[in-house]
Amino acid sequence: MRDLNPSHRHAPLDQAHGLRQLFAASRQRFVPLVHNPHVAFGGVAMERLCAAFAEAGLHTLVVDAADSASAAHELAQVDLSACIEKLSGSVSYIAARGLPMRWLDARGTTGGFLAAIADAAPRAEVILVHAGASDIARMFSRRMPRPILQAADAPQSLTHAYASMKLLAQRLSVLAFDLLIAADGASPRVPRIADSLADCADRFLGAALADWALADPTGDPDEPVPPALSRLAAGQLHGEAGAAEPTPFHQPELAARAQPAARGRAAVAHAN
């Protein structure tokens, strides 16, 4: 029977089709991934996130500015594009530890680095910026997409994720986050990790987790990307969600919510 419903004819066929449609109007999208030193399989989490973008036919440039990354090449001072390494048909990489600070301005921000990276990689449709919370705050001080926190099946990682959340809430008034969990999918504690962080975010910061997904280091990397991770990736790229201009952290009610840092850290540390 002929389908006479126009909405059916134009509906996305799958997650990947939906992501491709989102890029019809905007070529590049920055995705901030907050480094967590207590996540042993952070590289796996990053790889699976890139795979989610690749399934949509998008090319990702990974900008690794975390403390665990290699130092930036000397050539980066004069030619960023020459320092970009192609890892596959869908992923490129640049070691950028310490590099953003070379763009430090009088306001103490490093947003100029993001502009320079975008110019150096015009073919990159997704620019995944991996850095600590403080560096993320400096780079995205003027325009903050929804940050992706990382955690693992360990109390220290959850405490650090909460601390990163608190720092971004205080400095940029960011109150919406995603969470990527690098852990064995067979662990019964995995769902409680997200629940615990979401509960503490709401109680102590007035913040919320928009979505969370699992990056299982024991899984087969050649398997299709799990639906939850595809959904998280799609949410990151959806229009201007989470990318509004931040306001200074002067709201008294928000400041009051962020005061009980010790209680929040303790609650997260013992949550699982």
LOMARLUM-909211 format. One line per 2 residues: number of its first residue (from 1); their letters; for each residue x, y, z of N, C-alpha, C. Coordinates in Angstrom, 1 decimal, padded with zeros to 4 digits. Layout:
<kevexs>
NUM> A> X:Y:Z:X:Y:Z:X:Y:Z; ...
</kevexs>
This chain:
<kevexs>
1> MR> 000.9:-001.2:000.0:000.0:000.0:000.0:000.9:001.2:000.0; 000.5:002.2:-000.8:001.2:003.5:-000.8:001.2:004.2:000.5
3> DL> 002.3:004.7:000.9:002.4:005.5:002.2:002.1:007.0:001.9; 001.0:007.5:002.4:000.6:008.9:002.1:001.0:009.8:003.2
5> NP> 001.7:009.3:004.2:002.1:010.2:005.3:003.5:010.8:005.0; 003.6:012.1:004.8:004.9:012.7:004.5:005.9:012.5:005.5
7> SH> 005.5:012.5:006.8:006.5:012.3:007.9:007.2:011.0:007.8; 006.5:010.0:007.3:007.1:008.6:007.1:008.1:008.7:006.0
9> RH> 007.8:009.4:005.0:008.8:009.4:003.8:010.1:010.1:004.2; 010.0:011.0:005.1:011.2:011.8:005.5:011.8:011.4:006.8
11> AP> 011.3:010.4:007.4:011.9:010.0:008.7:013.3:009.3:008.5; 014.2:009.5:009.4:015.5:008.9:009.3:015.4:007.4:009.3
13> LD> 016.3:006.8:008.5:016.2:005.3:008.3:016.9:004.7:009.5; 017.9:005.3:010.1:018.6:004.7:011.2:019.4:005.9:011.9
15> QA> 020.1:005.5:013.0:020.9:006.6:013.7:021.9:007.2:012.8; 022.6:006.5:012.0:023.6:007.0:011.1:023.0:008.0:010.1
17> HG> 021.8:007.6:009.5:021.2:008.5:008.6:020.8:009.8:009.3; 020.3:009.7:010.5:020.0:010.9:011.3:021.2:011.8:011.5
19> LR> 022.3:011.3:011.8:023.6:012.1:012.0:024.0:012.7:010.7; 023.9:012.0:009.6:024.3:012.6:008.3:023.3:013.8:008.0
21> QL> 022.1:013.7:008.3:021.2:014.8:008.1:021.5:016.1:008.9; 022.0:015.8:010.1:022.4:016.9:011.0:023.5:017.7:010.4
23> FA> 024.4:017.1:009.7:025.5:017.8:009.1:025.3:018.5:007.8; 024.0:018.5:007.4:023.7:019.2:006.2:023.9:020.7:006.3
25> AS> 023.6:021.2:007.5:023.7:022.7:007.8:025.0:023.1:008.5; 025.7:022.2:009.1:026.9:022.5:009.9:028.0:021.5:009.6
27> RQ> 029.1:022.0:009.2:030.2:021.1:008.8:031.0:020.5:009.9; 031.3:021.3:010.9:032.2:020.9:012.0:031.4:021.0:013.3
29> RF> 031.8:020.1:014.2:031.2:020.1:015.6:032.3:019.7:016.6; 032.4:020.5:017.6:033.4:020.2:018.7:032.7:019.4:019.7
31> VP> 033.4:018.3:020.2:032.9:017.5:021.2:033.9:017.4:022.3; 033.7:018.0:023.5:034.6:018.0:024.6:034.5:016.7:025.4
33> LV> 035.6:015.9:025.5:035.7:014.7:026.3:036.6:014.9:027.4; 036.1:014.9:028.6:036.9:015.3:029.8:037.7:014.1:030.3
35> HN> 039.0:014.3:030.4:040.0:013.3:030.8:039.7:012.9:032.2; 039.9:011.6:032.5:039.8:011.0:033.8:041.0:010.1:034.1
37> PH> 041.9:010.4:034.9:043.1:009.6:035.0:042.9:008.3:035.7; 041.7:008.1:036.3:041.3:006.8:036.9:040.6:005.9:036.0
39> VA> 040.5:006.2:034.8:039.8:005.3:033.8:040.9:004.6:033.0; 041.1:003.3:033.3:042.2:002.6:032.7:042.1:002.4:031.2
41> FG> 040.8:002.3:030.7:040.6:002.0:029.3:040.0:003.3:028.6; 040.6:004.4:028.9:040.1:005.7:028.3:040.3:005.7:026.8
43> GV> 041.4:005.0:026.3:041.6:004.9:024.9:040.6:004.1:024.2; 040.1:003.1:024.8:039.0:002.3:024.3:037.7:003.1:024.2
45> AM> 037.4:003.9:025.2:036.2:004.7:025.2:036.3:005.7:024.1; 037.5:006.3:023.9:037.7:007.3:022.8:037.5:006.6:021.4
47> ER> 038.1:005.4:021.3:037.9:004.7:020.0:036.5:004.3:019.7; 035.7:003.9:020.7:034.3:003.5:020.4:033.5:004.7:020.1
49> LC> 033.8:005.9:020.7:033.1:007.1:020.4:033.4:007.5:019.0; 034.6:007.4:018.5:035.0:007.7:017.1:034.3:006.7:016.2
51> AA> 034.1:005.5:016.6:033.4:004.5:015.8:032.0:004.9:015.6; 031.4:005.4:016.6:030.0:005.9:016.5:029.8:007.0:015.5
53> FA> 030.8:007.9:015.5:030.7:009.0:014.4:031.0:008.4:013.1; 032.0:007.4:013.0:032.3:006.8:011.7:031.2:006.1:011.1
55> EA> 030.3:005.4:011.9:029.2:004.7:011.4:028.2:005.7:010.7; 028.3:006.9:011.0:027.4:007.9:010.4:028.1:008.5:009.2
57> GL> 029.3:008.0:008.8:030.1:008.5:007.7:030.8:009.8:008.0; 031.1:010.1:009.2:031.7:011.3:009.6:033.2:011.1:010.0
59> HT> 034.0:012.1:009.6:035.5:012.0:009.9:035.7:012.7:011.2; 036.4:012.1:012.1:036.7:012.7:013.5:038.2:013.0:013.6
61> LV> 038.5:014.2:014.0:039.9:014.5:014.5:039.9:014.5:016.0; 040.8:013.6:016.5:041.0:013.5:018.0:042.1:014.5:018.3
63> VD> 041.8:015.5:019.2:042.8:016.4:019.7:043.1:016.0:021.1; 044.2:015.3:021.3:044.5:014.8:022.6:045.4:015.8:023.4
65> AA> 044.8:016.6:024.2:045.5:017.6:025.0:045.5:017.2:026.5; 045.2:015.9:026.8:045.2:015.5:028.2:046.6:015.4:028.8
67> DS> 046.7:015.3:030.1:048.1:015.2:030.7:048.7:013.8:030.3; 047.9:012.9:029.9:048.5:011.5:029.6:048.9:011.5:028.1
69> AS> 048.6:012.5:027.3:049.0:012.5:025.9:050.4:012.8:025.7; 050.9:012.5:024.5:052.3:012.9:024.1:052.3:014.4:024.0
71> AA> 053.5:015.0:024.2:053.7:016.4:024.0:053.5:016.8:022.6; 053.1:018.0:022.3:052.9:018.5:020.9:054.2:018.5:020.2
73> HE> 054.2:018.2:018.9:055.4:018.3:018.1:055.9:019.7:018.0; 057.2:019.9:017.9:057.7:021.3:017.7:057.2:022.0:016.5
75> LA> 056.9:021.3:015.5:056.3:021.9:014.3:055.0:022.5:014.5; 054.3:022.1:015.6:052.9:022.6:015.8:052.9:024.1:016.0
77> QV> 054.0:024.7:016.4:054.1:026.1:016.6:053.9:026.9:015.3; 054.3:026.3:014.2:054.2:027.0:012.9:053.2:026.3:011.9
79> DL> 052.9:025.0:012.1:052.0:024.4:011.1:051.3:023.2:011.8; 050.1:023.5:012.3:049.3:022.5:013.0:048.9:021.3:012.1
81> SA> 048.6:021.7:010.8:048.1:020.7:009.9:049.2:019.6:009.6; 050.4:020.0:009.7:051.5:019.0:009.4:051.7:018.0:010.6
83> CI> 051.1:018.3:011.7:051.2:017.4:012.9:050.0:016.5:013.0; 049.0:016.6:012.1:047.9:015.7:012.2:048.2:014.4:011.5
85> EK> 048.0:013.3:012.3:048.3:012.0:011.8:047.0:011.3:011.4; 046.9:010.7:010.2:045.7:010.0:009.8:045.8:008.5:010.3
87> LS> 044.9:008.1:011.2:044.9:006.8:011.7:044.1:005.8:010.9; 043.1:006.3:010.3:042.2:005.4:009.4:041.4:006.3:008.5
89> GS> 040.6:005.7:007.7:039.8:006.6:006.8:038.8:007.5:007.5; 038.5:007.2:008.7:037.5:008.0:009.5:038.1:008.7:010.7
91> VS> 039.3:008.5:011.0:039.9:009.1:012.3:041.3:009.7:012.0; 041.5:010.9:012.5:042.8:011.5:012.5:043.1:011.9:013.9
93> YI> 044.4:012.2:014.2:044.9:012.4:015.6:046.0:013.4:015.6; 045.9:014.2:016.6:047.0:015.2:016.9:047.4:015.1:018.4
95> AA> 048.6:014.9:018.7:049.1:015.0:020.1:049.2:016.4:020.5; 048.5:016.8:021.6:048.4:018.3:021.8:048.6:018.6:023.3
97> RG> 049.3:017.8:024.0:049.6:018.1:025.5:050.4:019.4:025.5; 049.8:020.4:026.3:050.5:021.6:026.5:050.2:022.6:025.3
99> LP> 049.7:022.2:024.3:049.5:023.0:023.1:048.5:024.2:023.3; 047.3:023.9:023.9:046.3:025.0:024.0:046.9:026.3:024.7
101> MR> 047.8:026.1:025.6:048.3:027.2:026.4:049.1:028.2:025.6; 049.5:027.8:024.4:050.2:028.7:023.5:049.3:029.7:022.9
103> WL> 048.0:029.5:023.0:047.0:030.4:022.6:046.3:031.2:023.8; 047.0:031.2:024.9:046.4:031.9:026.1:046.3:033.4:025.9
105> DA> 045.1:033.9:026.1:044.9:035.3:025.9:044.8:036.1:027.3; 044.6:037.4:027.2:044.6:038.2:028.4:043.4:037.8:029.3
107> RG> 042.4:037.1:028.8:041.3:036.7:029.7:041.5:035.4:030.3; 042.7:034.8:030.1:043.0:033.5:030.6:042.3:032.3:029.9
109> TT> 041.9:032.6:028.7:041.2:031.6:027.9:042.1:031.1:026.7; 041.7:030.0:026.1:042.5:029.4:025.0:041.6:029.1:023.8
111> GG> 040.5:029.8:023.7:039.6:029.5:022.6:040.2:029.6:021.2; 041.3:030.5:021.1:042.0:030.6:019.8:042.5:029.3:019.3
113> FL> 042.9:028.4:020.2:043.4:027.1:019.8:042.4:026.3:019.0; 041.1:026.4:019.4:040.1:025.6:018.7:039.9:026.2:017.3
115> AA> 040.0:027.5:017.2:039.8:028.1:015.9:041.0:027.7:015.0; 042.2:027.6:015.6:043.4:027.2:014.8:043.3:025.7:014.4
117> IA> 042.7:024.9:015.2:042.6:023.5:014.9:041.5:023.3:013.8; 040.5:024.0:013.9:039.4:024.0:012.9:040.0:024.4:011.5
119> DA> 040.8:025.4:011.5:041.4:025.8:010.2:042.4:024.8:009.7; 043.1:024.1:010.6:044.1:023.2:010.2:043.5:021.9:009.7
121> AP> 042.3:021.6:010.1:041.6:020.3:009.7:040.3:020.6:009.1; 040.2:021.2:007.9:038.9:021.6:007.3:038.1:020.4:006.9
123> RA> 038.7:019.2:006.8:037.9:018.0:006.4:037.3:017.3:007.6; 037.7:017.7:008.8:037.2:017.0:010.0:035.8:017.5:010.3
125> EV> 034.9:016.6:010.3:033.5:017.0:010.6:033.2:017.0:012.1; 033.9:016.1:012.8:033.8:016.1:014.3:035.2:016.3:014.8
127> IL> 035.4:017.3:015.8:036.6:017.5:016.4:036.5:017.2:017.9; 037.0:016.0:018.3:036.9:015.5:019.6:038.1:016.0:020.4
129> VH> 037.8:016.8:021.4:038.8:017.4:022.2:038.9:016.7:023.6; 040.0:016.0:023.8:040.2:015.2:025.0:041.2:016.0:025.9
131> AG> 040.7:016.5:027.1:041.6:017.3:027.9:041.0:017.3:029.3; 041.8:017.7:030.3:041.3:017.8:031.7:040.2:018.9:031.8
133> AS> 039.5:018.8:032.9:038.3:019.8:033.0:038.8:021.2:033.0; 039.9:021.5:033.7:040.4:022.9:033.7:040.7:023.4:032.3
135> DI> 041.4:022.6:031.5:041.8:022.9:030.1:040.5:023.0:029.2; 039.6:022.1:029.5:038.3:022.2:028.7:037.6:023.6:029.0
137> AR> 037.6:024.0:030.3:037.0:025.2:030.7:037.6:026.4:030.0; 039.0:026.4:029.9:039.7:027.5:029.2:039.4:027.6:027.7
139> MF> 039.4:026.4:027.1:039.2:026.3:025.6:037.7:026.7:025.2; 036.7:026.3:026.0:035.3:026.5:025.7:034.7:027.5:026.5
141> SR> 035.4:028.5:026.9:034.9:029.5:027.8:033.8:030.4:027.2; 033.8:030.6:025.9:032.9:031.4:025.2:031.7:030.6:024.6
143> RM> 031.9:029.4:024.3:030.8:028.6:023.8:031.0:027.1:024.1; 030.2:026.6:025.0:030.4:025.3:025.6:029.4:024.3:025.2
145> PR> 029.9:023.3:024.4:029.0:022.2:024.1:028.8:021.3:025.3; 027.9:020.3:025.2:027.7:019.5:026.4:028.9:018.6:026.6
147> PI> 029.6:018.7:027.7:030.8:017.9:027.9:030.4:016.4:028.2; 031.4:015.5:027.7:031.2:014.1:028.0:032.2:013.7:029.1
149> LQ> 031.7:013.3:030.3:032.6:012.8:031.4:032.9:011.4:031.1; 034.0:010.9:031.8:034.3:009.5:031.7:034.4:008.9:033.2
151> AA> 034.1:007.7:033.2:034.1:006.9:034.5:034.4:005.5:034.2; 034.7:004.7:035.3:035.0:003.3:035.2:034.4:002.6:036.4
153> DA> 034.6:001.3:036.5:034.0:000.6:037.6:035.0:000.7:038.8; 035.2:001.9:039.3:036.1:002.2:040.4:035.7:003.4:041.1
155> PQ> 035.6:003.5:042.4:035.2:004.7:043.2:036.0:005.9:042.8; 037.3:005.8:042.6:038.1:007.0:042.4:037.7:007.6:041.1
157> SL> 037.3:006.8:040.1:037.0:007.4:038.8:035.7:008.2:038.9; 034.8:007.7:039.7:033.5:008.4:039.9:033.7:009.7:040.7
159> TH> 034.6:009.7:041.7:034.9:010.9:042.4:035.5:011.9:041.5; 036.4:011.5:040.6:037.0:012.4:039.7:036.0:013.0:038.7
161> AY> 035.1:012.2:038.2:034.1:012.6:037.3:033.2:013.7:038.0; 032.9:013.5:039.2:032.1:014.5:039.9:032.9:015.8:040.1
163> AS> 034.2:015.7:040.4:035.0:016.9:040.6:035.1:017.7:039.3; 035.2:017.0:038.2:035.2:017.6:036.9:033.9:018.3:036.6
165> MK> 032.8:017.7:036.9:031.5:018.2:036.8:031.4:019.5:037.6; 031.8:019.5:038.8:031.7:020.6:039.7:032.6:021.8:039.2
167> LL> 033.8:021.5:038.7:034.6:022.6:038.2:034.0:023.3:037.0; 033.4:022.5:036.1:032.8:023.1:034.9:031.5:023.9:035.3
169> AQ> 030.8:023.3:036.3:029.6:024.0:036.8:029.9:025.4:037.4; 031.0:025.4:038.1:031.4:026.7:038.8:032.0:027.7:037.8
171> RL> 032.8:027.2:036.9:033.5:028.2:036.0:032.6:028.6:034.8; 031.8:027.7:034.3:031.0:028.0:033.1:029.5:027.9:033.2
173> SV> 029.1:027.6:034.4:027.6:027.3:034.7:027.1:026.2:033.8; 027.9:025.2:033.5:027.4:024.1:032.7:026.7:023.1:033.6
175> LA> 025.5:022.8:033.3:024.6:022.0:034.2:024.1:020.8:033.4; 024.6:020.4:032.3:024.1:019.3:031.5:025.4:018.5:031.0
177> FD> 025.4:017.2:031.2:026.6:016.4:030.9:026.1:015.1:030.3; 027.1:014.5:029.5:026.9:013.1:029.1:028.0:012.3:029.9
179> LL> 027.8:011.0:029.9:028.8:010.1:030.6:029.1:008.9:029.8; 030.4:008.6:029.6:030.9:007.4:028.9:031.6:006.6:029.9
181> IA> 031.1:005.3:030.1:031.7:004.4:031.1:032.5:003.3:030.4; 033.8:003.3:030.8:034.7:002.2:030.2:034.8:001.1:031.3
183> AD> 034.0:000.1:031.1:033.9:-001.0:032.1:033.4:-002.3:031.4; 033.6:-003.4:032.1:033.1:-004.7:031.6:031.6:-004.6:031.6
185> GA> 031.0:-004.9:030.5:029.5:-004.8:030.4:028.8:-005.8:031.2; 029.6:-006.9:031.7:029.0:-007.9:032.5:028.9:-007.5:034.0
187> SP> 029.5:-006.4:034.3:029.5:-006.0:035.7:028.1:-005.4:036.1; 027.5:-005.9:037.2:026.2:-005.5:037.6:026.2:-004.0:038.1
189> RV> 027.4:-003.5:038.4:027.6:-002.2:039.0:027.5:-001.1:037.9; 027.6:-001.4:036.6:027.7:-000.4:035.6:026.5:000.5:035.6
191> PR> 025.2:000.1:035.6:024.1:001.0:035.7:024.1:001.9:036.9; 024.6:001.4:038.0:024.6:002.2:039.3:025.6:003.3:039.2
193> IA> 026.7:003.1:038.3:027.7:004.2:038.2:027.0:005.5:037.7; 026.2:005.3:036.6:025.5:006.5:036.1:024.5:007.0:037.0
195> DS> 023.7:006.1:037.7:022.7:006.5:038.6:023.3:007.3:039.8; 024.5:006.9:040.3:025.1:007.5:041.4:025.6:008.9:041.1
197> LA> 026.2:009.0:039.9:026.7:010.4:039.4:025.5:011.3:039.2; 024.5:010.8:038.5:023.3:011.6:038.3:022.7:012.1:039.6
199> DC> 022.6:011.2:040.6:022.0:011.6:041.9:022.8:012.7:042.5; 024.1:012.5:042.6:025.0:013.6:043.2:025.0:014.9:042.4
201> AD> 024.9:014.8:041.1:024.9:016.0:040.3:023.6:016.8:040.6; 022.5:016.1:040.7:021.3:016.8:041.0:021.2:017.4:042.4
203> RF> 021.7:016.6:043.4:021.6:017.0:044.8:022.5:018.1:045.2; 023.8:018.1:044.6:024.8:019.0:045.1:025.1:020.1:044.1
205> LG> 024.8:019.9:042.8:025.1:020.9:041.8:023.9:021.5:041.1; 022.8:020.8:041.2:021.6:021.2:040.4:021.9:020.8:038.9
207> AA> 022.8:019.9:038.7:023.1:019.5:037.3:022.5:018.2:036.9; 022.6:017.8:035.7:021.9:016.5:035.2:022.8:015.8:034.2
209> LA> 022.6:014.5:034.2:023.2:013.7:033.1:022.1:013.6:032.0; 022.4:014.1:030.8:021.5:014.0:029.7:021.5:012.5:029.1
211> DW> 022.6:011.8:029.1:022.7:010.5:028.6:024.0:009.8:029.1; 024.0:008.5:029.0:025.2:007.8:029.3:025.3:006.5:028.4
213> AL> 026.5:006.0:028.2:026.7:004.8:027.4:027.9:004.1:027.9; 027.9:002.8:027.5:029.0:001.9:027.9:030.0:001.7:026.8
215> AD> 031.3:001.8:027.1:032.4:001.4:026.1:033.1:000.2:026.7; 032.7:-001.0:026.3:033.2:-002.2:026.9:034.5:-002.6:026.4
217> PT> 035.6:-002.5:027.2:036.9:-002.9:026.7:037.1:-004.4:026.3; 036.1:-005.2:026.8:036.2:-006.7:026.6:035.4:-007.0:025.3
219> GD> 034.7:-006.1:024.7:033.9:-006.3:023.5:034.8:-006.4:022.3; 034.2:-006.9:021.2:034.8:-007.0:019.9:034.8:-005.6:019.2
221> PD> 035.9:-005.0:018.9:035.9:-003.7:018.3:035.3:-003.7:016.9; 035.2:-004.9:016.3:034.6:-004.9:014.9:033.0:-005.1:015.0
223> EP> 032.5:-005.3:016.2:031.0:-005.4:016.3:030.4:-004.0:016.1; 029.1:-003.9:015.6:028.5:-002.6:015.5:028.4:-001.9:016.8
225> VP> 028.4:-000.6:016.6:028.4:000.3:017.8:027.0:000.1:018.5; 027.0:-000.1:019.9:025.8:-000.3:020.6:024.8:000.9:020.4
227> PA> 023.5:000.6:020.4:022.6:001.7:020.3:022.7:002.8:021.2; 023.1:002.5:022.5:023.2:003.6:023.5:024.3:004.6:023.1
229> LS> 025.4:004.0:022.6:026.5:004.9:022.2:026.2:005.7:021.0; 025.5:005.1:020.0:025.0:005.8:018.9:024.1:006.9:019.3
231> RL> 023.2:006.7:020.2:022.3:007.7:020.7:023.1:008.8:021.4; 024.1:008.5:022.2:024.9:009.6:022.8:025.6:010.4:021.8
233> AA> 026.2:009.7:020.8:026.9:010.5:019.7:025.9:011.4:019.0; 024.7:010.9:018.7:023.7:011.7:018.0:023.3:012.9:018.8
235> GQ> 023.2:012.7:020.1:022.8:013.8:021.0:023.9:014.9:021.0; 025.2:014.5:020.9:026.2:015.4:020.9:026.2:016.3:019.7
237> LH> 025.7:015.8:018.6:025.8:016.5:017.3:024.5:017.1:016.9; 023.5:017.0:017.8:022.1:017.5:017.4:022.1:019.0:017.6
239> GE> 022.0:019.7:016.5:021.8:021.1:016.4:022.7:021.9:017.4; 022.2:022.7:018.2:022.9:023.5:019.1:022.7:023.1:020.6
241> AG> 022.2:021.8:020.7:022.0:021.3:022.1:023.2:021.4:022.9; 023.1:022.0:024.1:024.3:022.1:025.0:025.4:023.1:024.6
243> AA> 025.1:023.9:023.5:026.2:024.7:023.0:025.9:026.2:023.2; 025.0:026.5:024.1:024.6:027.9:024.3:025.8:028.7:024.9
245> EP> 025.8:030.0:024.7:026.8:030.9:025.3:026.7:030.7:026.9; 027.8:030.4:027.5:027.7:030.3:029.0:027.6:031.7:029.7
247> TP> 027.0:031.7:030.8:027.0:033.0:031.6:028.0:032.8:032.7; 028.5:034.0:033.3:029.4:033.9:034.4:028.8:033.2:035.6
249> FH> 029.6:032.7:036.4:029.1:031.9:037.6:028.9:032.9:038.7; 027.8:033.7:038.6:027.5:034.6:039.6:026.1:034.4:040.2
251> QP> 025.4:033.4:039.7:024.0:033.1:040.2:024.1:032.6:041.7; 023.6:033.3:042.7:023.7:032.9:044.1:023.1:031.5:044.3
253> EL> 022.0:031.2:043.7:021.4:029.9:043.9:022.2:028.8:043.4; 022.9:029.0:042.2:023.8:027.9:041.7:025.0:027.8:042.5
255> AA> 025.6:029.0:043.0:026.7:028.9:043.8:026.5:028.2:045.1; 025.3:028.4:045.7:024.9:027.7:046.9:024.8:026.2:046.7
257> RA> 024.3:025.8:045.6:024.2:024.3:045.3:025.6:023.7:045.2; 026.6:024.5:044.7:027.9:023.9:044.5:028.8:024.0:045.7
259> QP> 028.3:024.6:046.8:029.1:024.7:048.0:029.4:023.4:048.7; 028.5:022.4:048.8:028.8:021.2:049.5:029.7:020.2:048.8
261> AA> 030.8:020.7:048.3:031.7:019.9:047.5:032.2:018.6:048.3; 032.5:018.8:049.5:033.0:017.7:050.3:031.9:016.6:050.5
263> RG> 030.7:017.1:050.7:029.6:016.1:050.8:029.4:015.4:049.5; 029.4:016.1:048.4:029.2:015.5:047.1:030.3:014.5:046.7
265> RA> 031.6:014.9:047.0:032.6:013.9:046.7:032.5:012.7:047.5; 032.1:012.9:048.8:032.0:011.7:049.7:030.9:010.8:049.2
267> AV> 029.8:011.4:048.8:028.6:010.6:048.4:029.0:009.8:047.1; 029.7:010.5:046.2:030.1:009.8:045.0:031.1:008.6:045.3
269> AH> 032.0:008.9:046.1:033.1:007.9:046.5:032.5:006.6:047.0; 031.4:006.8:047.8:030.8:005.6:048.4:029.6:005.0:047.7
271> AN> 029.3:005.6:046.6:028.0:005.3:045.9:028.0:003.8:045.4; 029.2:003.3:045.0:029.2:002.0:044.4:030.1:001.0:045.2
</kevexs>
